[in-house]
Amino acid sequence: MTLDQIIGLSGIPLFTLFFLNYAFMVYVATYKLKEMQSHFKHSRFVASHRGDASTPLILRTGNLVLIWSLLVFKFFRKMDPNSIEEVKHFPRNLRPWVMIPGHINACCIVWGFGVLVWINIKGYL
């Protein structure tokens, strides 16, 4: 099996992992999001994206990604100075529910773009 075939076939488990991770994010957004949002009382970003029970799942998972970006990237915290102190006091027991799916999604997206770049460089498209 050549390197081209291995890289090309890596897209199948990559997208499977991405969609399984998205299903896990839907679970977290359904059952844990309210508790996570309650720790961001003064954050403008989280306050502007709060929803209720009738909010579509895709928007709830987007709010989960927003909380992940506040926890990971200092750039977003500088844009929302009210969230700096709230991120410091975000409970340790809720962090894995946000961090693990966020990092898996980031890796899947980077690897997917890498596969697309490889395909374009090799001229398969």
MIFIFI-445150 format. One record per residue (C-alpha): residue number from 1; residue in one letter; x, y, z. Coordinates in Angstrom, 2 decimals. Layout:
N
NUM:a:X:Y:Z
...
//
This chain:
125
1:m:0.00:0.00:0.00
2:t:1.48:3.33:-1.02
3:l:1.55:6.54:1.00
4:d:-1.04:8.06:-1.35
5:q:-3.48:5.24:-0.61
6:i:-2.90:5.47:3.14
7:i:-3.50:9.23:3.19
8:g:-6.53:8.90:0.93
9:l:-8.07:6.14:3.04
10:s:-7.41:8.02:6.28
11:g:-10.37:10.22:5.41
12:i:-12.83:7.42:6.21
13:p:-11.94:7.00:9.91
14:l:-11.36:10.73:10.14
15:f:-14.92:11.62:9.17
16:t:-16.29:8.74:11.25
17:l:-14.46:10.13:14.29
18:f:-15.68:13.63:13.47
19:f:-19.34:12.59:13.34
20:l:-19.09:10.41:16.46
21:n:-17.50:13.34:18.26
22:y:-20.28:15.61:17.01
23:a:-22.84:13.16:18.44
24:f:-21.01:13.34:21.77
25:m:-21.08:17.16:21.56
26:v:-24.85:17.01:21.03
27:y:-25.11:14.94:24.22
28:v:-22.98:17.44:26.15
29:a:-24.89:20.39:24.71
30:t:-28.17:18.78:25.69
31:y:-27.34:17.76:29.26
32:k:-24.35:19.83:30.47
33:l:-24.55:23.17:28.63
34:k:-26.83:24.94:31.14
35:e:-24.43:24.11:33.95
36:m:-21.49:25.39:31.89
37:q:-23.29:28.59:30.94
38:s:-24.16:29.28:34.56
39:h:-20.45:29.84:35.27
40:f:-20.25:32.56:32.59
41:k:-22.58:35.16:34.09
42:h:-20.78:38.28:32.86
43:s:-19.36:37.08:29.54
44:r:-20.75:38.98:26.56
45:f:-20.07:36.10:24.15
46:v:-21.87:33.44:26.16
47:a:-24.71:35.84:27.09
48:s:-25.35:36.70:23.45
49:h:-25.61:33.02:22.51
50:r:-27.68:31.69:25.38
51:g:-30.68:29.71:24.33
52:d:-33.58:27.87:25.85
53:a:-34.95:24.37:25.46
54:s:-36.28:25.13:21.98
55:t:-32.88:26.18:20.61
56:p:-31.77:23.91:17.74
57:l:-28.99:21.42:18.51
58:i:-26.59:22.92:16.00
59:l:-26.75:26.26:17.84
60:r:-26.24:24.56:21.19
61:t:-23.14:22.79:19.93
62:g:-21.96:26.11:18.54
63:n:-22.30:27.57:22.02
64:l:-20.23:24.67:23.34
65:v:-17.53:25.51:20.79
66:l:-17.70:29.14:21.92
67:i:-17.08:28.10:25.54
68:w:-14.20:25.90:24.32
69:s:-12.65:28.82:22.46
70:l:-12.91:31.01:25.57
71:l:-11.16:28.33:27.62
72:v:-8.40:27.67:25.07
73:f:-7.61:30.91:23.24
74:k:-6.41:34.01:25.06
75:f:-7.42:36.06:22.02
76:f:-11.12:35.49:22.73
77:r:-10.66:36.28:26.42
78:k:-9.04:39.60:25.50
79:m:-12.02:40.40:23.27
80:d:-14.33:39.70:26.23
81:p:-12.56:41.01:29.36
82:n:-15.45:40.00:31.61
83:s:-14.79:36.35:30.90
84:i:-11.15:36.34:32.08
85:e:-12.03:35.87:35.73
86:e:-14.82:33.43:34.90
87:v:-12.45:31.21:32.92
88:k:-10.09:31.06:35.92
89:h:-12.93:29.85:38.14
90:f:-14.47:27.43:35.64
91:p:-14.89:24.10:37.50
92:r:-12.38:21.33:36.85
93:n:-15.08:18.66:36.64
94:l:-16.69:20.39:33.60
95:r:-13.48:21.11:31.68
96:p:-13.11:17.61:30.13
97:w:-16.69:17.81:28.81
98:v:-15.63:20.86:26.79
99:m:-11.94:20.36:26.11
100:i:-11.82:16.79:24.77
101:p:-14.48:17.17:22.03
102:g:-13.09:20.58:21.10
103:h:-9.58:19.25:20.64
104:i:-10.79:16.21:18.71
105:n:-12.75:18.48:16.34
106:a:-9.73:20.72:15.87
107:c:-7.52:17.71:15.03
108:c:-10.11:16.33:12.60
109:i:-10.41:19.66:10.81
110:v:-6.64:20.12:10.54
111:w:-6.16:16.53:9.30
112:g:-9.03:16.93:6.81
113:f:-7.49:20.07:5.36
114:g:-4.16:18.25:5.23
115:v:-5.73:15.42:3.21
116:l:-7.35:17.93:0.85
117:v:-4.05:19.77:0.36
118:w:-2.28:16.45:-0.31
119:i:-4.91:15.51:-2.89
120:n:-4.58:18.88:-4.60
121:i:-0.77:18.74:-4.61
122:k:-0.79:15.26:-6.12
123:g:-3.38:16.35:-8.69
124:y:-6.03:13.76:-7.90
125:l:-8.88:16.27:-8.23
//
